[in-house]
Amino acid sequence: MNHPVELLAQAYLKDIVNNKTKMDSDIIETVVNDIRDALHRQFAGETRQEFRLRPSNLGRPKCQLWFDKNKPSKASDLPSNFVINMFLGDVVEAIFKGVLRAMKVEFQDNGKIDLDVDGENITGEYDLILNGKVDDVKSASAWSYKHKFDNYNSLAEHDAFGYIPQLAIYSEGTGADVGGWWVINKGNGEFKYVTAEQMDKDAVMKDVRSTVAYINNDEPFERCYEPIPETYRGKESGNMVLPKECHFCKYKYDCWDNIQELPSKVSQAKEPPMVEYISLA
């Protein structure tokens, strides 16, 4: 089901393409100012925050947060394109909000939350509140746009970045209802709205409280995932591979000290894809 604003935005952008309308200069200046702020945030020497529990990380696997708190030096170096990728996300958000303003859609812009979760003070900043619901703006790769953000269930299946708990915390902190995600494809600019109306916020917040307790009580390290069988045409090869949830984790080489990144043992392609193996048959 399309969000009403999604349909309006599609029509507005079509009119822009056909020179039937234009964005007012004051709105353009607002977009420029937002992008300027993002440049300062990403490129002008503002230091990355030291570890603390916040909306953007509380949905991540507990084992990753344990490393963040206790062994941050074990993290793999961030790729050189990390800061540009973060900046592109900021630019996408600024332009999207410019489109909303140009359409005269009323929304509440970025705002702070300050939420007590079982004695832990959680602070953060949400993206926007629209029609009484809190929404997040996400830029996504072409693959994630099509597959991960296909619907709520596809996101929930492998939510290693914790987007669902993040939205639940924003809802709890603002008192607004849960909305969803405005997702923009970084590859071609297409966008869509993915609703979170299926979310059981009470259950999600219960998991958030469990994570807070695990980290604050200095519980011993416990890996959240197990190796998964490699399959080819529905049959297991006998090899075990790294779980999908661990693929982007910056601590995977310390957590799994036996990772072997090798060409696929089952692929028939001339140039087999690389696979992260945990054990070989």
C-alpha positions as CSV (number, residue, x, y, z in Angstrom):
1,M,0.0,0.0,0.0
2,N,1.4,3.4,-1.0
3,H,1.8,6.2,1.5
4,P,-0.4,9.2,0.3
5,V,2.7,11.5,0.4
6,E,4.6,8.9,-1.7
7,L,2.1,9.3,-4.5
8,L,2.2,13.1,-4.2
9,A,6.0,13.1,-4.3
10,Q,6.0,11.0,-7.5
11,A,3.6,13.5,-9.1
12,Y,5.6,16.5,-8.0
13,L,8.9,15.1,-9.3
14,K,7.2,14.2,-12.6
15,D,6.2,17.9,-12.9
16,I,9.8,18.9,-12.1
17,V,11.0,16.7,-14.9
18,N,8.4,18.2,-17.3
19,N,9.2,21.8,-16.3
20,K,5.7,22.3,-14.9
21,T,6.9,23.4,-11.5
22,K,10.0,24.4,-9.7
23,M,11.4,24.4,-6.2
24,D,11.4,27.8,-4.5
25,S,14.7,29.4,-3.7
26,D,14.1,29.5,0.0
27,I,13.6,25.7,0.1
28,I,16.7,25.2,-2.0
29,E,18.6,27.3,0.6
30,T,17.3,25.1,3.4
31,V,18.5,22.0,1.5
32,V,21.9,23.6,0.9
33,N,22.2,24.5,4.7
34,D,21.3,20.9,5.6
35,I,24.0,19.6,3.3
36,R,26.5,22.2,4.6
37,D,25.8,20.9,8.2
38,A,26.4,17.3,6.9
39,L,29.8,18.3,5.4
40,H,30.9,19.8,8.8
41,R,29.6,16.7,10.6
42,Q,31.3,14.2,8.3
43,F,34.4,16.0,7.0
44,A,35.3,18.9,9.3
45,G,37.0,17.1,12.2
46,E,34.1,16.2,14.4
47,T,35.2,13.1,16.3
48,R,33.3,9.9,16.2
49,Q,31.5,9.3,19.4
50,E,32.9,7.0,22.1
51,F,30.8,4.0,22.9
52,R,27.4,4.6,24.5
53,L,24.1,2.9,24.0
54,R,21.9,4.9,21.6
55,P,19.0,4.3,19.3
56,S,21.2,3.6,16.3
57,N,23.1,0.7,17.9
58,L,20.6,-0.8,20.4
59,G,19.1,-3.1,17.8
60,R,22.5,-4.5,16.7
61,P,23.5,-7.9,17.9
62,K,24.5,-8.1,21.5
63,C,27.8,-9.7,20.7
64,Q,28.8,-6.7,18.5
65,L,27.9,-4.3,21.2
66,W,29.9,-6.3,23.7
67,F,33.0,-5.8,21.4
68,D,32.1,-2.1,21.0
69,K,32.3,-1.7,24.8
70,N,35.0,-4.1,25.8
71,K,37.3,-4.6,22.8
72,P,36.9,-1.6,20.4
73,S,40.6,-2.0,19.3
74,K,39.7,-5.3,17.7
75,A,37.5,-3.6,15.1
76,S,38.5,-3.8,11.5
77,D,39.4,-0.5,9.9
78,L,36.5,1.3,8.3
79,P,36.9,1.4,4.5
80,S,38.1,4.7,3.0
81,N,34.7,5.3,1.3
82,F,32.9,5.1,4.7
83,V,32.7,8.9,5.2
84,I,31.5,9.5,1.7
85,N,28.8,6.9,2.0
86,M,27.6,8.5,5.3
87,F,27.6,11.9,3.6
88,L,25.6,10.6,0.7
89,G,22.9,9.4,3.1
90,D,22.8,12.9,4.6
91,V,22.4,14.5,1.2
92,V,19.6,12.1,0.3
93,E,17.8,13.0,3.5
94,A,18.2,16.7,2.9
95,I,16.9,16.5,-0.7
96,F,14.0,14.3,0.3
97,K,12.9,16.8,3.0
98,G,13.3,19.6,0.4
99,V,10.8,17.7,-1.8
100,L,8.4,17.5,1.2
101,R,8.7,21.2,1.9
102,A,8.2,22.0,-1.8
103,M,4.9,20.1,-1.8
104,K,3.9,22.0,1.4
105,V,3.7,18.7,3.4
106,E,3.7,19.6,7.1
107,F,6.2,17.6,9.1
108,Q,8.2,17.9,12.3
109,D,11.9,18.0,11.3
110,N,14.8,16.3,13.2
111,G,14.3,16.4,17.0
112,K,16.0,15.1,20.1
113,I,14.8,12.3,22.3
114,D,15.8,11.6,25.9
115,L,14.5,8.3,27.0
116,D,15.0,6.3,30.2
117,V,15.3,2.6,29.6
118,D,15.6,0.7,32.9
119,G,17.9,3.4,34.3
120,E,19.9,4.0,31.1
121,N,19.6,7.4,29.6
122,I,19.2,6.9,25.8
123,T,19.5,10.0,23.7
124,G,19.3,10.4,19.9
125,E,17.8,12.3,17.1
126,Y,14.9,11.1,14.9
127,D,14.5,12.1,11.2
128,L,10.9,13.3,11.0
129,I,7.4,13.0,12.3
130,L,4.7,13.0,9.6
131,N,1.0,12.7,10.2
132,G,1.6,11.9,13.9
133,K,4.0,9.0,13.1
134,V,7.8,9.0,13.5
135,D,9.6,8.0,10.3
136,D,13.2,7.3,9.4
137,V,14.9,8.2,6.1
138,K,17.2,5.5,4.7
139,S,19.5,5.5,1.7
140,A,20.0,2.0,0.3
141,S,22.0,0.1,-2.3
142,A,20.0,-1.2,-5.3
143,W,20.1,-4.7,-3.8
144,S,18.9,-3.6,-0.3
145,Y,16.2,-1.3,-1.8
146,K,14.7,-4.3,-3.7
147,H,15.2,-7.1,-1.3
148,K,15.9,-5.9,2.3
149,F,13.4,-3.0,2.1
150,D,10.8,-4.9,0.1
151,N,8.5,-5.0,3.1
152,Y,8.5,-5.1,6.9
153,N,9.0,-8.9,7.1
154,S,11.9,-8.9,4.7
155,L,13.6,-6.2,6.8
156,A,12.9,-8.0,10.1
157,E,14.4,-11.3,8.7
158,H,17.9,-9.9,8.7
159,D,17.9,-6.6,10.6
160,A,21.6,-6.7,11.6
161,F,21.7,-2.9,11.6
162,G,18.8,-2.6,14.1
163,Y,16.5,-0.4,12.0
164,I,13.4,-1.8,13.7
165,P,14.5,-1.3,17.3
166,Q,15.8,2.2,16.3
167,L,12.3,3.2,15.1
168,A,10.7,1.7,18.1
169,I,12.9,3.8,20.4
170,Y,12.2,6.9,18.5
171,S,8.5,6.2,18.9
172,E,8.8,5.6,22.6
173,G,10.9,8.7,23.0
174,T,8.7,11.0,21.1
175,G,5.3,9.6,22.1
176,A,4.4,9.5,18.4
177,D,3.1,6.3,16.7
178,V,5.4,4.0,14.8
179,G,5.5,5.1,11.1
180,G,8.0,3.5,8.8
181,W,11.0,4.1,6.5
182,W,11.3,6.4,3.5
183,V,13.9,4.5,1.5
184,I,15.8,6.0,-1.4
185,N,17.8,3.9,-3.9
186,K,21.3,5.5,-4.1
187,G,21.8,4.0,-7.5
188,N,19.0,5.7,-9.4
189,G,17.1,7.9,-7.0
190,E,13.8,6.0,-6.9
191,F,12.1,5.9,-3.5
192,K,9.3,4.2,-1.6
193,Y,7.7,4.0,1.8
194,V,7.9,0.9,3.9
195,T,5.4,0.8,6.7
196,A,6.2,-0.6,10.1
197,E,2.5,-1.0,11.1
198,Q,3.1,-4.7,11.7
199,M,5.6,-4.0,14.5
200,D,4.9,-5.3,18.0
201,K,6.5,-2.3,19.7
202,D,6.2,-3.8,23.2
203,A,8.1,-7.0,22.1
204,V,10.8,-4.9,20.4
205,M,11.2,-2.7,23.4
206,K,11.5,-5.8,25.6
207,D,14.4,-6.9,23.5
208,V,15.9,-3.4,23.8
209,R,15.7,-3.6,27.6
210,S,17.4,-7.0,27.5
211,T,20.2,-5.6,25.5
212,V,20.7,-2.7,27.9
213,A,20.8,-5.1,30.8
214,Y,23.3,-7.4,29.0
215,I,25.7,-4.5,28.3
216,N,25.4,-2.6,31.6
217,N,25.7,-5.7,33.7
218,D,29.0,-6.6,32.0
219,E,27.8,-10.1,31.1
220,P,30.4,-12.5,29.6
221,F,30.8,-12.6,25.9
222,E,28.2,-14.7,24.1
223,R,28.1,-15.1,20.3
224,C,24.7,-14.6,18.9
225,Y,24.9,-16.8,15.8
226,E,26.2,-20.2,14.7
227,P,27.8,-21.2,11.4
228,I,25.3,-22.1,8.7
229,P,25.5,-25.0,6.2
230,E,26.6,-24.1,2.7
231,T,24.0,-25.3,0.1
232,Y,24.0,-25.8,-3.6
233,R,20.8,-26.5,-5.5
234,G,19.1,-27.3,-2.2
235,K,21.7,-29.8,-1.0
236,E,24.2,-29.2,1.8
237,S,27.9,-29.4,0.8
238,G,29.2,-30.3,4.2
239,N,30.9,-26.9,4.5
240,M,29.9,-24.3,7.1
241,V,29.9,-20.6,6.3
242,L,29.6,-17.3,8.2
243,P,26.1,-16.3,9.0
244,K,24.7,-13.4,7.0
245,E,24.2,-11.3,10.1
246,C,28.0,-11.4,10.7
247,H,29.1,-10.4,7.2
248,F,29.3,-6.7,7.8
249,C,30.4,-6.9,11.5
250,K,33.7,-5.2,12.1
251,Y,34.7,-7.7,14.7
252,K,34.1,-10.9,12.7
253,Y,37.8,-11.8,12.3
254,D,38.3,-11.7,16.1
255,C,35.0,-13.4,16.9
256,W,35.5,-16.1,14.3
257,D,39.3,-16.6,14.2
258,N,39.0,-19.5,11.7
259,I,37.4,-17.6,8.8
260,Q,38.7,-18.5,5.4
261,E,37.7,-16.3,2.5
262,L,37.9,-18.6,-0.5
263,P,36.3,-18.9,-3.9
264,S,33.0,-20.8,-3.6
265,K,33.5,-24.6,-3.3
266,V,30.2,-25.3,-5.0
267,S,29.8,-22.7,-7.7
268,Q,30.1,-23.7,-11.3
269,A,30.9,-20.2,-12.5
270,K,34.2,-19.5,-14.3
271,E,34.9,-16.9,-11.6
272,P,33.3,-18.2,-8.4
273,P,32.1,-15.7,-5.8
274,M,34.2,-15.3,-2.6
275,V,32.7,-17.1,0.4
276,E,33.6,-16.7,4.1
277,Y,34.0,-20.3,5.3
278,I,34.1,-21.3,8.9
279,S,34.9,-25.0,8.3
280,L,35.4,-27.2,5.2
281,A,34.2,-30.8,4.9
